[in-house]
C-alpha cells in the first residue's frame, strides 16, 4: 500500500475490525493518559503541550528512533529549545475546546507539579522535572508503545 486510495480500500474492506481495534487502542491509551495526568482536561492540555514539543523535535528531523527522541525530550525539557513555536493559552483553548480559564488553571497546576513553565513572551513550555520525564518516558510511553504495537499487529494480520 503506497497510495491513499490503497489505504482507503483496505479500510473499507476491513472497516469493522479496524475501527473496533482503533477505538480499543484510543480508549485504552486515553484511560492510561487520564490516570497519568489526573483528569481528562489535564490530559487534553498536556497532550497539546507534548504535541507542540514533539513538533519541535520533528522540525530537527534527525531524531527518528525512540531512544534518540527520548534523549532529545529530556534535553529540551531541561535546557529549552531555540524553536519559536509559541503555545499560548488561547491557542490551547482553540485546539482543546476548553475555556482559557480552564487552561490557565491547569497550566498553573502543571507548573506547580513540575511539568511546564509559562511566560507571556514564550508561552507554555514543556519543562518537565527529571522525575516527571522519567515517569513519562519509562511508564506512560512504554504503555503507549505496547498498545500501539498490539494495534499494528492486528492490522498486519488483516493484510495477510
Kinemage of the C-alpha trace (Angstrom):
@kinemage 1
@onewidth
@group {chain A} dominant
@subgroup {mainchain}
@vectorlist {calphas} color= white
{ca unk a 1} P 0.000 0.000 0.000
{ca unk a 2} L 1.613 3.182 -1.196
{ca unk a 3} L -1.271 5.452 -2.138
{ca unk a 4} L -4.100 6.940 -0.121
{ca unk a 5} L -6.581 5.071 -2.284
{ca unk a 6} L -4.909 1.743 -1.345
{ca unk a 7} L -5.368 2.527 2.341
{ca unk a 8} L -8.949 3.678 1.798
{ca unk a 9} L -9.717 0.405 0.035
{ca unk a 10} L -8.096 -1.608 2.825
{ca unk a 11} L -10.046 0.311 5.472
{ca unk a 12} L -13.360 -0.112 3.643
{ca unk a 13} L -12.748 -3.840 3.243
{ca unk a 14} L -11.797 -4.316 6.909
{ca unk a 15} L -13.724 -1.458 8.471
{ca unk a 16} L -15.444 -3.125 11.411
{ca unk a 17} L -12.348 -4.906 12.658
{ca unk a 18} L -10.043 -1.917 12.076
{ca unk a 19} L -12.392 0.584 13.666
{ca unk a 20} L -13.032 -1.644 16.681
{ca unk a 21} L -9.298 -2.186 17.195
{ca unk a 22} L -8.534 1.515 16.681
{ca unk a 23} L -11.168 2.557 19.224
{ca unk a 24} L -9.821 -0.028 21.668
{ca unk a 25} L -6.323 1.433 21.237
{ca unk a 26} L -7.545 5.013 21.575
{ca unk a 27} L -9.742 4.356 24.618
{ca unk a 28} L -7.057 2.324 26.429
{ca unk a 29} L -4.432 4.994 25.655
{ca unk a 30} L -6.758 7.772 26.805
{ca unk a 31} L -7.512 5.942 30.058
{ca unk a 32} L -3.795 5.494 30.755
{ca unk a 33} L -3.113 9.164 29.966
{ca unk a 34} L -6.027 10.411 32.096
{ca unk a 35} L -4.820 8.275 35.005
{ca unk a 36} L -1.271 9.572 34.477
{ca unk a 37} L -2.295 13.265 34.353
{ca unk a 38} L -5.110 13.068 36.922
{ca unk a 39} L -8.066 14.291 34.848
{ca unk a 40} L -9.409 14.346 31.290
{ca unk a 41} L -8.830 18.099 30.948
{ca unk a 42} L -5.253 17.854 32.216
{ca unk a 43} L -4.643 15.026 29.739
{ca unk a 44} L -6.016 17.008 26.786
{ca unk a 45} L -3.963 20.078 27.713
{ca unk a 46} L -0.778 18.070 28.269
{ca unk a 47} L -1.309 16.216 25.016
{ca unk a 48} L -1.362 19.551 23.158
{ca unk a 49} L 1.730 20.777 25.028
{ca unk a 50} L 3.537 17.484 24.327
{ca unk a 51} L 2.458 17.624 20.663
{ca unk a 52} L 3.975 21.098 20.391
{ca unk a 53} L 7.199 19.761 21.920
{ca unk a 54} L 7.091 16.814 19.531
{ca unk a 55} L 6.680 19.148 16.529
{ca unk a 56} L 9.768 20.999 17.722
{ca unk a 57} L 11.745 17.745 17.731
{ca unk a 58} L 10.374 16.709 14.326
{ca unk a 59} L 11.454 20.067 12.900
{ca unk a 60} L 15.039 18.982 13.571
{ca unk a 61} L 14.222 15.743 11.664
{ca unk a 62} L 17.348 13.827 12.645
{ca unk a 63} L 15.659 12.341 15.720
{ca unk a 64} L 13.798 9.319 14.449
{ca unk a 65} L 14.130 6.335 16.758
{ca unk a 66} L 12.642 6.187 20.256
{ca unk a 67} L 15.950 6.390 22.123
{ca unk a 68} L 17.059 9.496 20.204
{ca unk a 69} L 13.661 11.145 20.622
{ca unk a 70} L 13.656 10.288 24.341
{ca unk a 71} L 17.117 11.829 24.758
{ca unk a 72} L 16.043 14.977 22.870
{ca unk a 73} L 12.877 15.266 25.002
{ca unk a 74} L 14.999 15.092 28.166
{ca unk a 75} L 17.432 17.676 26.755
{ca unk a 76} L 14.775 20.137 25.587
{ca unk a 77} L 12.833 19.737 28.814
{ca unk a 78} L 15.894 20.615 30.839
{ca unk a 79} L 17.537 23.286 28.692
{ca unk a 80} L 14.805 24.528 26.369
{ca unk a 81} L 14.860 24.819 22.624
{ca unk a 82} L 15.542 27.577 20.124
{ca unk a 83} L 12.280 26.935 18.265
{ca unk a 84} L 9.799 29.771 18.056
{ca unk a 85} L 6.562 27.758 18.139
{ca unk a 86} L 4.705 29.722 20.824
{ca unk a 87} L 1.889 27.911 22.583
{ca unk a 88} L -0.494 30.466 24.104
{ca unk a 89} L -3.458 29.914 26.408
{ca unk a 90} L -5.786 30.947 23.590
{ca unk a 91} L -4.205 28.502 21.111
{ca unk a 92} L -4.519 25.622 23.585
{ca unk a 93} L -8.134 26.671 24.222
{ca unk a 94} L -8.813 26.688 20.485
{ca unk a 95} L -7.209 23.264 19.968
{ca unk a 96} L -8.854 21.658 23.000
{ca unk a 97} L -12.286 23.262 23.069
{ca unk a 98} L -11.697 24.155 26.728
{ca unk a 99} L -12.031 27.671 28.134
{ca unk a 100} L -8.986 29.885 28.559
{ca unk a 101} L -9.643 29.968 32.311
{ca unk a 102} L -9.600 26.138 32.432
{ca unk a 103} L -6.295 26.185 30.521
{ca unk a 104} L -4.808 28.761 32.929
{ca unk a 105} L -5.916 26.781 35.972
{ca unk a 106} L -4.454 23.513 34.675
{ca unk a 107} L -1.225 25.110 33.457
{ca unk a 108} L -0.761 26.704 36.901
{ca unk a 109} L -1.187 23.252 38.472
{ca unk a 110} L 1.224 21.745 35.912
{ca unk a 111} L 3.782 24.430 36.777
{ca unk a 112} L 3.474 23.536 40.468
{ca unk a 113} L 3.781 19.809 39.663
{ca unk a 114} L 6.947 20.355 37.601
{ca unk a 115} L 5.573 19.751 34.101
{ca unk a 116} L 5.618 23.111 32.362
{ca unk a 117} L 6.749 26.728 32.583
{ca unk a 118} L 4.928 29.766 31.344
{ca unk a 119} L 5.762 33.338 30.449
{ca unk a 120} L 3.933 35.770 28.163
{ca unk a 121} L 6.806 36.112 25.699
{ca unk a 122} L 7.417 32.369 25.113
{ca unk a 123} L 4.022 30.945 26.066
{ca unk a 124} L 3.559 27.495 27.605
{ca unk a 125} L 6.775 25.498 27.577
{ca unk a 126} L 7.137 21.795 28.256
{ca unk a 127} L 9.765 21.747 31.005
{ca unk a 128} L 9.172 18.587 32.996
{ca unk a 129} L 11.304 17.824 36.004
{ca unk a 130} L 13.728 14.947 35.621
{ca unk a 131} L 11.452 12.771 37.771
{ca unk a 132} L 8.412 13.595 35.606
{ca unk a 133} L 10.374 12.989 32.401
{ca unk a 134} L 11.438 9.603 33.677
{ca unk a 135} L 7.828 8.680 34.585
{ca unk a 136} L 6.610 9.911 31.199
{ca unk a 137} L 9.246 8.054 29.178
{ca unk a 138} L 9.589 4.906 31.272
{ca unk a 139} L 5.993 4.373 32.358
{ca unk a 140} L 3.396 6.078 30.168
{ca unk a 141} L 5.288 5.949 26.875
{ca unk a 142} L 6.120 2.269 27.381
{ca unk a 143} L 2.388 1.550 27.790
{ca unk a 144} L 1.592 3.637 24.689
{ca unk a 145} L 4.183 1.783 22.621
{ca unk a 146} L 2.742 -1.534 23.792
{ca unk a 147} L -0.826 -0.501 22.903
{ca unk a 148} L 0.257 0.794 19.503
{ca unk a 149} L 2.251 -2.365 18.833
{ca unk a 150} L -0.795 -4.522 19.572
{ca unk a 151} L -2.930 -2.369 17.262
{ca unk a 152} L -0.390 -2.557 14.420
{ca unk a 153} L -0.071 -6.318 14.875
{ca unk a 154} L -3.821 -6.634 14.332
{ca unk a 155} L -3.543 -4.554 11.155
{ca unk a 156} L -0.746 -6.773 9.868
{ca unk a 157} L -2.880 -9.862 10.448
{ca unk a 158} L -5.680 -8.319 8.367
{ca unk a 159} L -3.254 -7.754 5.476
{ca unk a 160} L -2.443 -11.486 5.266
